[in-house]
Amino acid sequence: MKGNRLTIAVMFGMVFMVGFVTMFTGPLAAVVKAQFGASNALSQFGSSANFLAYLFMGLPCGMVLKRRGYRFTSLVAVSVGIAGVGLQILAGFVASFAVYVVGAFVAGLSMCMLNVVANPMMNTLGGGGMGGNRLVQYGCTFNSVGGMSSPLILGFLIGNEVSKANVLNALPVQLAALAFFVFGFIVILNADIPEPHLEPDAPSPWRDIISAFKFRHFALGALAMLLFEPVECGICNMVNLYLTAEGTPAYAGAVVGGAMVSAYCALMMVGRFGAGLLGNRVSPQAMVGAASAVAIALLSAAALVPFVKVPVPFASVALPLSSLLMVACGLCISVMFGGIFNLATDGLGRLVPVASGITMSLVSGGALLAVIGVVTDRFGILSSCWVFAGFLAYILFFAVCGSRK
C-alpha cells in the first residue's frame, strides 16, 4: 500500500468531490421550493435527477473502465462534472427550474463515474475482503467531509429568510465545486494510476453481466444498494425540509437546517473513520447488520415520539426531538455504502469492473426521493421515517443472510 499512496490520495479526492456535489442538492431543495413555488415532491427533483443519472451511466462506465482504464475514465468523469456544475450555475442566472434539474442530472453522471472508478480501485489497493473494506471506509470518510462542507456553507449563504432565497445564493459553493473539479482534472492527468482490470479487447459486456448476477450475494447486494441511496440522502433531506418549513412548529430556519445536514454528514465522517480503524477486526457483515438495526430503531422512535423541542448542546436553539433522532442515523448510515459494495463484489475477480458499474447504476435508487416526497406531501414529513425503516430492514436481511456466498 505504501507504494500506492498517490493513487490512494487521488481516489480519496474523487470521493470527496462526490460528497461535496451530491450533498449540495439536498439543502438547495429548500431554495428551489421557495424560488419556484415547488411542492416537497418537486423540490426533490434535483436530488432525484442526480441519482437517476446513475441508472444511465453505471454500466456503460463499467465497460469504459474495463476497456480504457481508470485514468481515462477518471478524466472523462471530472470533465462531465465541470459541465454539470456549469449548468447549475447557469440555472441561477436564467432562473430556470428545468436547467437546474438538467444540471443536477449531468452532475450525477459525473458522480456515478467517479464512484465506479474509486470504489473498486480502493478495494483492490486494500487487498479486498476486510482490508479492502477498511480502505473504502477511509475513502468514504473523505466523502463525508465533502458532504458536510457544502450544506453548512450553503445554509449560511441563504440565511434564515428562505422565502427570499434563490439559486444564485449558492454561487460561491458552485464555484468552489467547479474549482475542485478543475484541480482534480490536473492532478489525475499527471498521476500514475495502475490499471489492474484493463482489458482493451474485452468482449461484449452482456456475458459478464449475466455471469455477475449468477452470484447470489451480488444479486441481493445490488438490490441493497438500490434501496440504500434514498435512505442515505433522504434522511438529511427530510430533516432539512422539516426544519425549514415556514409556518410549522418545527421551523428553525435555513442556517439551522443546513447545520443539521452538516451534523448528519459529520456523524457519517466519524462513523466511517471509526469503521476504517476497525476494518481489520470487524467484518462488513457485522458492521452493516448492527448499523441497520440501530438505524431502524432511531427512525421508528423519530416517527412515534410526541412533538417536543429539546435544547441542543453548545447552541442557543431548541430543536424537535424527531429531527435529532433522524440526524443521529448518520452514524449508522456511515458504514453501509462501503460495506454493501464490498459484500456484493467480493470474490467476483475479473467481473469486478462490470459489477461495479452495475452496482453504481443501482445508486439510481436515490431517484425514489421524488416518490418519498409525494408521501410526505400527503402524510407529513415524518412519515418518510417508515419508508426509510422498511428499506433498512432489507439491508439488515442482506447483511445477515443475503451476503453469504
C-alpha positions, 0 to 999 in steps of 0.5 A: 500500500505504501507504494500506492499512496498517490493513487490512494490520495487521488481516489480519496479526492474523487470521493470527496468531490462526490460528497461535496456535489451530491450533498449540495442538492439536498439543502438547495431543495429548500431554495428551489421550493421557495424560488419556484413555488415547488411542492416537497415532491418537486423540490426533490427533483434535483436530488432525484435527477442526480441519482437517476443519472446513475441508472444511465451511466453505471454500466456503460462506465463499467465497460469504459473502465474495463476497456480504457482504464481508470485514468481515462475514465477518471478524466472523462468523469471530472470533465462531465462534472465541470459541465454539470456544475456549469449548468447549475450555475447557469440555472441561477442566472436564467432562473430556470427550474428545468436547467437546474434539474438538467444540471443536477442530472449531468452532475450525477453522471459525473458522480456515478463515474467517479464512484465506479472508478474509486470504489473498486480501485480502493478495494483492490489497493486494500487487498479486498475482503476486510482490508479492502473494506477498511480502505473504502471506509477511509475513502468514504470518510473523505466523502463525508467531509465533502458532504458536510462542507457544502450544506453548512456553507450553503445554509449560511449563504441563504440565511434564515429568510428562505422565502427570499432565497434563490439559486444564485445564493449558492454561487460561491459553493458552485464555484468552489465545486467547479474549482475542485473539479478543475484541480482534480482534472490536473492532478489525475492527468499527471498521476500514475494510476495502475490499471489492474482490470484493463482489458482493451479487447474485452468482449461484449459486456452482456456475458459478464453481466449475466455471469455477475448476477449468477452470484447470489450475494451480488444479486441481493447486494445490488438490490441493497444498494438500490434501496440504500441511496434514498435512505442515505440522502433522504434522511438529511433531506427530510430533516432539512425540509422539516426544519425549514418549513415556514409556518410549522412548529418545527421551523428553525430556519435555513442556517439551522437546517443546513447545520443539521445536514452538516451534523448528519454528514459529520456523524457519517465522517466519524462513523466511517473513520471509526469503521476504517480503524476497525476494518481489520477486526470487524467484518462488513457483515457485522458492521452493516447488520448492527448499523441497520438495526440501530438505524431502524430503531432511531427512525421508528422512535423519530416517527412515534415520539410526541412533538417536543423541542429539546435544547441542543448542546453548545447552541442557543436553539431548541430543536424537535426531538424527531429531527435529532433522532433522524440526524443521529442515523448518520452514524449508522448510515456511515458504514453501509455504502462501503460495506454493501459494495464490498459484500456484493463484489467480493470474490467476483475477480475479473467481473469486478469492473462490470459489477461495479458499474452495475452496482453504481447504476443501482445508486439510481435508487436515490431517484425514489426521493421524488416518490418519498416526497409525494408521501410526505406531501400527503402524510407529513414529513415524518412519515418518510421515517417508515419508508426509510425503516422498511428499506433498512430492514432489507439491508439488515436481511442482506447483511445477515443472510443475503451476503453469504456466498 
